[in-house]
């Protein structure tokens, strides 16, 4: 994990389950990732989680 850039974790086509950032962070820590918390962003029918806030620009058409 970078000290200067966000680390992203993503799930594609995950529309059935509702995840919350606390549960995602807990799952990632159990896998060995040193994350204190994550910020989750829904993208289409999937989501991404980041170890720091993201400044997401609107998608280009």
N, C-alpha and C positions, 0 to 999 in steps of 0.2 A: 504494500500500500504506500502510495506516495505521500510525502510530507507536504507537498506543494500543490498537488492536483487532486480533485475529487476521485474517489474510487467508486465505480458504479457496479451495481448488481442488478440484474434484470430478469424478468420472467415474461415470456411471450405467450400470448393466447391464454391468459389466466383471468378469465372473466367470471368464473364460478365462485371462487373464494373471495372473501373480504379479508384482506390483511391489514394489520395496523403496524405502524413503524416500530413499536416496542417489541412485538412478536417477531418481526423480521430481524431486528438487532439481536434478539436472544438466539434465534436460529443461526445467524451468522457467527456469533461468539461460540456457539457449540461446535461449529465447524472449524474454529481456530482463527477467525478473523478478529483483530483487535479493534472493534468498533464500540464506542460508548453509546451512540444513538445513530439513527439514520433518518433521512428525510425521504419520503416516498412521493413519487409523481406518477399519476396514471397517464399512460401514453397509448392511445387507441385501445386495443383489447388486451394490453399487457401493462406492466409497470416497471419503473426503475426505482432503485433506492440508492442513495448516496451517503457517504460518510460525512458530508458537509452540505450546507444549503447550495442549491444551484440557481443560477440566474438564467432561466430558460427563455430564449427568444421565441416568438411565434414561428411556427413552421412555414417555410416558403411554399408557394403554390407552384 
